[in-house]
Amino acid sequence: MTERNYTIQQIAEQLNIESFQVNYDTFISTLLIDSRSVVSPESSLFFAINAQRNGHEFIADAYANGIRSFVISDNAYAALYSDANFLLVPNVQAALQQLAAIHRSKFNLDVIAITGSNGKTVVKEWLYQLLAADYNIVRSPKSFNSQLGVPLSVWQISTEHTLGIFEAGISKKEEMAGLAAIIQPGTGILTNIREAHAEGFSSPKEKLLEKLKLFKDVKLFIYSPDYTAGIATRELPGERRFSWSTTMKADLEILFVEPIKGRNYIRARYKNEEIECLIPFSDGASVENGIICWATLLAMGYTPEEADLRLEKLTAVNMRLTLKNGINQCSVIDDSYSADISSLAIALDFLRLQNQHVMKTLILSDLYETGKSDKDLYTEIAALLKQKQVSRLIGIGEHISAYAGLFELESSFYPNTQAFIQDFPAIHFNNETILVKGARLFEFERISKLLTQKIHDTVMEIDLNALANNLRFYKSKVKPGVKVMAMVKAFSYGSGSFEIANLLQYQKVDYLAVAYADEGIALRKAGITMPVMVMSPEPSAFEAIVKYKLEPELYNMDILTAFIDFLPDTQFSYPVHLKIDTGMHRLGFEELDLPDLLPILRLEEKIRVISVFSHLAASEDEKHDDFTAYQIERLLAMTEKIRPELGYDFIRHISNTSAITRHPEAQLDMVRIGIGLYGFDSGLNGKSGLQTVAVLKTTITQIKHVGPLETVGYGRRGILPEGGTTATVKIGYADGYRRSFGNGVGKMLVNGKPAPTIGAIAMDMCMLDITGIDAKTGDEVIVFNNELTIADLAEQIGTIPYEILTNISQRVKRVYFYE
Ligand SMILES: *Cc1c(COP(=O)(O)O)cnc(C)c1O
């Protein structure tokens, strides 16, 4: 038995079931919590988890995707689908965890559990690289380490596995014991403890003790005393312990770390001897993660020589999918680092979410999926490709080629990467989205390099998961039934166009809004089908607006009558939105327009008013709360006058980002989220749960040593009185890095250290004072990220985050990440 083979009956017997409705018995191999990521619906069991949203609301979606087995806590849903299986439990999340724990108990393989503040995923992936030669390893996918991620990870264990490596993370007290019961580790690794996730704990010691609960019953515990201060060694877990330290005596006592040519050479004392290793990375975090892996290999009994040999070959861990612009109007999704069936399903979902090209091509290598015969594996993949609507397959490798006959779509095969590259000039790629997914060994990064445009050294990285997180954050603050309009004007506040809209459409927001018709047209051309409101519909664009089914915002009598006159007499009920001015004094109908407006609304059948809305002038500011209340009141008063004339219902909305949390009473029927999606909300103070979406990076093109009497840049404004070192970086005011950042006003991060600008900002580049900072040509420089934020930059030059973001010019390439 290599599969996770339980019948629904058996699962029902194992769980604490209150009642169940089993219509037919079926084997369950997959546990699902997201109704969208379905691979094999017949053998999937859907858990309706109530998190930010009620998981039961997704049962309909899951059912439509073919799923027929559900674990629920609200029995009302069972009645809706009489042909499906329903297990009713008191707590769905607890049932998922319980099932995983039972499954885990059936196997007695070695299991390593990893926890700590940082580095869990990298250490897990590196241990996988280091140990794959000796074990058949099952591990957490990506960074699945939560109350839901851990059970889903552990569920993958099957008989052929000889080692499990799972990570566990907690955000609250009392969570770890549950994860320990699911993972049941024999070896524990504590990576480190930092303040980063201190929330919910009264002290670092309390947090540490909570984390250590994961290791309560381990035989071997690997840790650094640098992170366990305050706890006596005998109180630490583990029948056996293995310590490492850079500051004190330990089993692996680090003597020194020396950077050489982008790598780090490390010397340590171990069993009274000096040993060494080479970590093929230059950054500090990689050194620590490397030492943790080193300690683990030694603790497991590998010789120092063998450990060194293996560590030298570590490769970067990249769990993210990257979406880039490709050659011949293609979009390229680069996932050339890992290949197993669960990550393939995730990548195919991301491929399917792209609407900008009809044609979708997958370039796939052999997969090294353990425990399945090639025939079963490629049969499953063939079914997956069909289900995810891939249009073309290019298979690379002997194994996938051998099963060419299984694939029903357009396909071609190559024995290896080199053969494909040789043939590349003859292969036709045009106007399609291409997913490049290959096992490490196949070096598919060579293929993505051929397919993508060369990226100029200044790039803005957009984290689509962070954007989805921010959307979830606001959805959780919005009352049930309230709709969401996402503001994607001005290239989604500078962050992109269809790339962002595709995600928002997939996340099922109700409306998009753009400023001008051409932005809306671009979205339609990229396959966005959801409703789009245009806020400044110029008469010259009416024709395009109607052609592309965009919905104009009408804000005064002139534009209203012009639009009605434009519509042909045969038109009936064209969707429009009415903007009311309640105090912003920008655009919108006012009270005094009503005598003209109301008769038209009463009689005109060519249009249908979908929504009536207004915009708040200062929702983020407590000082103006009375004014905000007044604006809300005025909108409501106006809608009451309009409603009887129309004789039908419409959506009322006035909330922008800051109003969602600060003025919940203003949510009405819909909210409009703008800057909050991109990670800012000046109405929220302190920790808000919002994540940084955009990171702007550039590179050093030259380093210079400047004497005390010399000057730097145009107008000779830059002076280093004591002399020093400057770095020229590839970003200037034409990229959106404003001139006002010059002469030390702005700072960038060079290898983690703040470096002020020196002299004037030029059009395409500027200079930084890097005196005392270790840097070389080609090093990456951060203009803004989650540490040096857009809000910091805004403050430096006396503007607001909106302007910083939207200023970044279109010539700066955007690269999108998705996990
Ligand atoms: C831009 C805009 C918003 C979004 O405002 P944020 O403060 O970014 O949330 C909402 N409504 C209208 C009419 C807008 O123009």
The ligand as an SDF file (V2000), in Angstrom:
LIG
                    3D

 15 15  0  0  0  0  0  0  0  0999 V2000
   -8.4940   56.0920   -5.4290 C   0  0  0  0  0  0  0  0  0  0  0  0
   -9.8690   56.0130   -4.9460 C   0  0  0  0  0  0  0  0  0  0  0  0
  -10.2240   55.1650   -3.8850 C   0  0  0  0  0  0  0  0  0  0  0  0
   -9.2280   54.3760   -3.0920 C   0  0  0  0  0  0  0  0  0  0  0  0
   -8.6770   55.1560   -2.0580 O   0  0  0  0  0  0  0  0  0  0  0  0
   -7.6070   54.5150   -1.0590 P   0  0  0  0  0  0  0  0  0  0  0  0
   -7.3680   55.5440   -0.0510 O   0  0  0  0  0  0  0  0  0  0  0  0
   -6.4140   54.2120   -1.8800 O   0  0  0  0  0  0  0  0  0  0  0  0
   -8.2420   53.2960   -0.5410 O   0  0  0  0  0  0  0  0  0  0  0  0
  -11.5440   55.0470   -3.5650 C   0  0  0  0  0  0  0  0  0  0  0  0
  -12.4910   55.7390   -4.2330 N   0  0  0  0  0  0  0  0  0  0  0  0
  -12.1980   56.5930   -5.2370 C   0  0  0  0  0  0  0  0  0  0  0  0
  -13.2770   57.3210   -5.9200 C   0  0  0  0  0  0  0  0  0  0  0  0
  -10.8730   56.7680   -5.6240 C   0  0  0  0  0  0  0  0  0  0  0  0
  -10.5670   57.5990   -6.6180 O   0  0  0  0  0  0  0  0  0  0  0  0
  1  2  1  0
  2  3  1  0
  2 14  2  0
  3  4  1  0
  3 10  2  0
  4  5  1  0
  5  6  1  0
  6  7  2  0
  6  8  1  0
  6  9  1  0
 10 11  1  0
 11 12  2  0
 12 13  1  0
 12 14  1  0
 14 15  1  0
M  END
$$$$
